[in-house]
């Protein structure tokens, strides 16, 4: 593959393309994009996910042969809980069956009940919505900040009503929310703060890790996550009485810790327990998580710096004194800098160049689940017709989220596990598409 200098590319690039920073070279402007019959920028594969290592197998086999598979017959889950609490910097951790179950436990223990409202980001995985809906509460969306992809703190206070019980900031893609104003609002209105940190392992904000910034934090260890075990989750917190209640609720309502002197089943509960094998898989990956997080951060910093010099490509803004961990690496795509090339065509062109990417979350509140909930018999008992209509109408006011949904292009975290030269391939492919965007659009 022929390459020319960045300076030469700038001299031959189409008018309107921004000058790219010195550093990586780019694909020759003479070379055609794959969609126009050219050759791809990249033919090498990217790191696969998840990764399994044979040295992890002996401990797994030991558990299988022991027959002590559930947490009541062994200490591996407890061992992981101690290790993960230390990792996040919290006093306690409770391992759960999934990130969704972690959210559901927190909802119950912090008093979110039928007829309540919870303020949450609309740009998130659907589990954030579902955990609120399954608590028979109303997920009230504060708009998304188009620069950060996270909840806009300035839009929260106007959403608070006499029914509001909690705020759920979502550190989506491993991008920390701006927690200081969120916590200030919560304290002013006596609201619980439940961090959805399901994609934010080791992300930090003002010296503390996500999951240690609210009343409780929730994590996911699903197959795609940076710390994976197929399924699995965790709750982190610093209040022993709250964490004891979380333990009881996730274990069928059995008394635990500060409630040990009470009757065995003193509270409602459900089975949200993690298995021993899952815990053992997680423990053995913690050091790997630390190393790979540093690699992702280094590559994301480099890639962001390069892409900020490309017209029409807008990387995420991270709050001051915060560090992201990049479960996905999102950018906003501005088609006017690419001859009006539609975003789906841009994504197709990048994929054809060997650069994996896709769309971000869409406006999921229009998919039907919200309408199903508010039209149900239960919700009509809990909320007035006037409130439900006003709530449904308010979904059309989420202009920031609509913009983010329409313009996000997201790269998988595995691309950030490569080398600096691999980040150059991403920049090169974008530059190549931008140079030929008018022709690609017509093709």
C-alpha positions in Angstrom: 0.0 0.0 0.0 1.5 3.4 -1.0 1.5 6.2 1.5 2.4 9.8 1.2 3.3 12.4 3.9 0.6 14.2 5.9 1.8 17.4 4.3 1.3 16.1 0.8 -2.1 14.9 1.7 -3.1 18.3 3.0 -1.9 19.8 -0.3 -4.0 17.5 -2.3 -7.0 17.1 0.0 -10.4 18.4 -1.0 -11.3 22.0 0.0 -13.0 22.0 3.4 -11.0 19.1 4.9 -9.2 20.2 8.0 -5.4 20.0 8.3 -4.5 16.8 10.0 -1.9 16.9 12.8 1.6 15.8 12.2 2.3 12.2 13.2 0.7 9.4 11.2 0.9 9.2 7.5 -2.2 8.8 5.4 -3.4 6.7 2.4 -2.4 8.2 -0.9 -5.1 10.5 -2.3 -4.6 8.7 -5.5 -5.8 5.4 -4.1 -9.5 4.6 -4.4 -11.8 3.7 -1.5 -12.9 0.1 -1.5 -16.5 1.2 -2.3 -15.1 2.7 -5.5 -13.0 -0.3 -6.4 -9.9 0.4 -4.4 -8.0 -1.6 -1.8 -8.6 -1.3 2.0 -6.5 0.7 4.3 -6.3 -2.3 6.6 -6.3 -6.0 6.1 -5.0 -7.1 9.5 -7.4 -8.4 12.1 -8.2 -6.6 15.3 -7.9 -8.2 18.8 -10.7 -10.6 19.4 -13.0 -10.4 22.5 -13.4 -12.0 25.0 -10.0 -13.5 25.5 -9.5 -16.8 27.3 -6.2 -18.0 28.8 -5.4 -21.6 29.6 -3.7 -20.7 32.9 -7.1 -19.7 34.2 -8.5 -23.2 33.8 -7.1 -25.1 36.8 -9.1 -23.1 39.3 -12.3 -23.4 37.2 -11.8 -27.2 37.1 -11.2 -27.3 40.8 -14.6 -25.7 41.4 -16.4 -27.9 39.0 -15.0 -31.1 40.6 -15.8 -29.8 44.1 -19.5 -29.5 43.4 -19.5 -26.2 45.4 -20.9 -24.2 42.6 -23.2 -21.6 44.3 -22.0 -18.9 46.7 -23.6 -20.6 49.7 -21.1 -23.5 49.3 -17.8 -21.7 48.9 -15.8 -18.5 49.3 -14.8 -17.5 45.8 -17.6 -15.0 45.3 -16.7 -13.3 48.6 -13.1 -13.3 47.5 -14.0 -11.5 44.4 -16.2 -9.0 46.3 -13.3 -8.0 48.5 -10.9 -7.7 45.5 -13.4 -5.6 43.5 -14.2 -3.3 46.4 -10.5 -2.6 46.8 -10.2 -2.0 43.0 -13.0 0.6 43.0 -12.1 2.1 46.4 -15.3 1.3 48.1 -15.9 -0.3 51.5 -18.1 -3.0 50.2 -19.0 -4.9 47.0 -21.8 -7.3 46.4 -21.6 -9.6 43.4 -24.8 -10.2 41.4 -26.1 -12.2 38.5 -25.9 -9.3 36.1 -25.6 -5.6 35.8 -29.4 -5.4 35.3 -30.0 -7.3 38.6 -27.5 -5.0 40.3 -29.7 -2.0 39.2 -32.9 -3.7 40.3 -31.5 -4.5 43.8 -30.4 -0.9 44.2 -33.8 0.4 43.1 -35.5 -1.6 45.8 -33.0 -1.0 48.6 -32.9 2.7 48.1 -36.7 2.9 48.2 -37.7 3.3 44.5 -41.3 2.0 44.5 -44.4 1.9 42.5 -45.5 5.4 41.4 -42.1 7.0 41.9 -40.0 8.7 39.3 -36.3 8.3 38.5 -34.3 10.8 36.4 -32.0 9.0 34.0 -30.0 9.5 30.8 -31.8 8.5 27.6 -28.6 7.6 25.9 -27.9 4.2 27.5 -28.3 0.5 27.2 -32.0 -0.5 27.6 -31.3 -2.1 31.0 -31.2 1.4 32.6 -34.8 2.0 31.3 -36.0 -1.5 32.3 -34.7 -1.5 35.8 -36.8 1.6 36.5 -39.9 0.2 34.6 -39.6 -3.1 36.4 -39.7 -1.2 39.7 -43.1 0.2 38.5 -41.5 3.7 38.4 -41.3 6.2 35.6 -38.0 6.8 33.9 -37.8 10.5 33.4 -35.2 11.5 30.9 -32.9 14.5 31.4 -31.4 15.4 28.0 -28.0 14.2 26.7 -25.1 16.6 26.4 -24.0 16.3 22.7 -20.4 17.0 23.7 -20.1 14.3 26.4 -22.7 11.7 25.5 -23.8 11.7 29.1 -26.7 13.3 31.1 -26.7 17.1 31.0 -26.7 18.2 34.7 -28.4 21.5 33.7 -31.5 19.6 32.5 -32.0 17.6 35.7 -33.5 20.0 38.1 -36.4 21.0 35.8 -37.4 17.3 35.7 -37.8 16.9 39.4 -41.4 16.4 40.7 -42.8 15.5 44.1 -42.6 11.8 42.8 -38.9 11.9 42.1 -37.0 9.4 44.3 -33.6 9.0 42.6 -31.2 10.1 39.9 -29.4 7.5 37.8 -26.4 9.0 36.0 -25.1 6.6 33.4 -21.3 6.6 32.7 -22.0 5.4 29.1 -19.2 4.0 27.0 -17.0 4.4 30.1 -17.4 8.2 29.9 -17.8 9.6 33.5 -20.8 11.9 34.1 -20.1 15.3 35.6 -21.0 14.1 39.1 -20.4 17.2 41.2 -23.5 19.2 40.0 -25.5 16.0 40.0 -24.7 15.2 43.6 -25.4 18.8 44.6 -28.9 18.6 43.0 -29.5 15.2 44.7 -28.5 16.5 48.1 -30.7 19.7 47.7 -33.7 17.6 46.9 -33.0 14.6 49.1 -32.7 12.2 46.2 -30.7 8.9 46.0 -27.9 8.7 43.4 -27.6 5.3 41.7 -24.6 5.2 39.4 -25.0 3.0 36.3 -21.3 2.3 35.9 -22.0 -0.9 34.0 -19.6 0.2 31.2 -17.2 2.2 33.5 -14.8 -0.1 35.2 -11.8 2.0 36.5 -13.1 5.3 35.1 -12.4 8.2 37.4 -13.9 11.5 38.3 -12.1 14.0 40.6 -9.9 11.4 42.2 -12.5 8.8 42.8 -13.6 5.9 40.6 -17.0 5.6 39.1 -19.1 3.4 41.4 -17.8 5.4 44.3 -19.5 8.7 43.5 -23.1 8.1 44.6 -25.1 6.2 47.1 -24.5 2.9 45.2 -22.7 2.0 42.0 -23.6 -0.8 39.5 -21.4 -2.8 37.2 -21.8 -5.4 34.5 -19.5 -8.3 33.6 -21.4 -9.4 30.5 -19.5 -11.0 27.7 -18.7 -7.8 25.8 -17.5 -6.0 28.9 -13.8 -5.2 29.8 -14.1 -7.6 32.8 -16.2 -10.4 31.3 -17.7 -13.6 32.6 -20.6 -14.1 30.2 -23.1 -12.6 32.7 -22.5 -11.1 36.1 -22.7 -7.8 37.9 -21.8 -6.0 41.1 -23.0 -3.3 43.5 -20.5 -1.1 45.2 -21.1 1.1 48.3 -19.7 2.5 51.5 -22.7 2.3 53.9 -22.8 -1.1 55.7 -26.5 -1.0 56.5 -27.4 -0.3 52.9 -25.0 -3.0 51.6 -26.4 -5.5 54.1 -29.9 -4.8 52.8 -28.7 -5.3 49.3 -27.2 -8.6 50.3 -30.5 -9.7 51.9 -32.6 -8.7 48.9 -30.4 -10.4 46.4 -30.4 -13.6 48.5 -34.1 -14.3 48.7 -34.6 -11.9 51.6 -32.4 -13.8 54.1 -31.1 -11.8 57.1 -27.5 -10.7 56.7 -25.0 -8.6 58.6 -26.8 -5.9 60.7 -30.1 -7.8 60.3 -28.7 -11.2 61.4 -30.5 -11.1 64.7 -33.9 -10.8 63.0 -36.0 -13.6 61.6 -34.4 -15.4 58.6 -36.8 -14.0 56.0 -37.4 -10.5 57.4 -37.7 -8.7 54.0 -38.8 -9.3 50.5 -36.1 -10.7 48.2 -35.2 -12.5 45.0 -32.4 -14.7 43.8 -29.8 -12.4 42.1 -26.7 -14.3 43.2 -23.4 -14.7 41.3 -22.0 -18.2 40.8 -18.6 -19.4 42.1 -17.2 -20.0 38.6 -18.1 -16.5 37.5 -16.3 -15.0 40.5 -13.2 -17.1 39.8 -13.1 -16.0 36.2 -13.3 -12.4 37.3 -10.6 -12.5 40.0 -8.1 -13.9 37.5 -8.8 -11.1 35.0 -8.4 -8.1 37.3 -4.7 -7.5 36.6 -5.5 -7.9 32.9 -8.2 -5.3 33.2 -5.7 -2.8 34.7 -3.2 -3.2 32.0 -5.7 -3.1 29.1 -7.4 -0.1 30.6 -4.1 1.8 30.4 -3.6 0.7 26.8 -7.1 1.8 25.8 -6.6 5.2 27.5 -3.3 5.8 25.8 -4.6 4.9 22.4 -7.8 6.9 22.9 -5.9 10.0 23.9 -3.8 9.7 20.8 -6.7 8.9 18.5 -8.8 11.8 19.9 -5.9 14.2 19.4 -5.6 13.2 15.7 -9.4 13.2 15.0 -9.9 16.7 16.5 -8.0 17.9 13.5 -10.3 16.2 11.0 -13.2 18.4 9.9 -16.5 16.8 10.6 -15.3 14.3 13.3 -16.0 15.3 16.9 -14.6 13.1 19.7 -16.1 13.0 23.2 -15.4 15.7 25.7 -14.4 14.2 29.1 -15.1 16.3 32.3 -12.1 18.0 33.9 -10.2 15.9 36.3 -11.8 12.8 34.9 -10.6 9.8 32.9 -12.7 7.6 30.6 -12.1 3.9 30.0 -13.8 3.7 26.5 -16.1 0.7 26.4 -16.8 2.1 23.0 -15.0 5.0 21.4 -17.6 7.4 20.0 -17.4 10.3 17.7 -20.0 12.6 16.2 -20.1 12.6 12.5 -20.9 15.9 10.7 -21.9 14.9 7.1 -21.5 18.5 5.8 -17.7 18.0 6.0 -18.0 14.9 3.9 -20.0 16.3 0.9 -23.2 15.3 2.6 -22.3 11.6 2.7 -25.0 9.9 4.9 -23.8 8.5 8.1 -24.8 4.9 7.2 -22.8 5.2 4.0 -19.8 6.6 5.9 -20.0 3.6 8.3 -20.2 1.2 5.4 -17.2 2.9 3.8 -15.2 2.6 7.0 -16.1 -1.0 7.5 -15.0 -1.8 4.0 -11.6 -0.2 4.7 -11.1 -2.7 7.5 -12.2 -0.3 10.3 -15.0 -1.8 12.4 -17.6 0.7 13.6 -21.4 1.2 13.9 -24.2 3.5 15.1 -24.6 4.4 18.7 -27.9 4.0 20.7 -31.1 5.2 19.0 -34.1 7.0 20.5 -35.2 3.8 22.3 -38.1 5.6 24.1 -39.9 5.6 20.8 -39.5 1.8 20.3 -42.7 0.9 22.2 -41.6 -0.2 25.7 -42.5 3.2 27.2 -45.9 3.3 25.5 -46.5 -0.3 26.7 -45.7 0.7 30.2 -47.7 3.9 30.5 -50.7 2.4 28.7 -50.7 -0.6 31.1 -53.4 -1.1 33.8 -50.7 -0.8 36.5 -49.3 2.6 35.4 -52.7 4.0 34.9 -53.4 3.2 38.5 -50.2 4.8 39.6 -50.2 8.0 37.6 -52.9 10.4 36.4 -53.8 10.6 32.7 -52.5 14.2 32.7 -49.1 13.1 34.1 -48.7 10.3 31.6 -49.6 12.5 28.6 -47.2 15.2 29.7 -44.5 12.6 30.2 -45.1 11.1 26.8 -45.1 14.5 25.1 -41.8 15.4 26.9 -40.0 12.7 25.0 -40.1 15.0 21.9 -38.1 17.6 23.9 -34.9 15.6 24.0 -33.2 17.5 21.3 -29.7 16.9 22.5 -30.2 13.1 22.7 -31.8 13.1 19.2 -28.8 14.9 17.8 -26.4 12.4 19.5 -28.4 9.4 18.2 -28.4 10.8 14.7 -24.7 11.6 14.5 -22.8 9.0 16.6 -20.3 6.6 15.1 -18.9 4.2 17.6 -15.7 2.1 17.4 -15.5 -1.1 19.5 -13.1 -1.2 22.4 -10.9 -3.9 20.8 -9.5 -1.3 18.3 -8.0 0.5 21.3 -6.1 -2.6 22.3 -3.9 -2.2 19.3 -0.8 -0.1 18.7 -0.3 3.5 17.8 0.0 2.5 14.1 -3.4 0.9 14.3 -4.9 4.2 15.4 -3.2 5.8 12.4 -5.1 3.3 10.2 -8.4 4.7 11.6 -7.4 8.2 10.9 -6.1 7.2 7.4 -9.3 5.5 6.5 -11.4 8.5 7.6 -9.2 10.9 5.6 -9.4 8.6 2.5 -13.2 8.6 2.7 -13.3 12.3 3.3 -11.1 12.9 0.2 -13.5 10.8 -1.9 -16.7 11.5 -0.1 -18.4 13.2 -3.1 -17.8 10.2 -5.4 -18.8 7.7 -2.7 -22.0 9.6 -2.2 -22.8 9.3 -5.9 -21.9 5.6 -6.1 
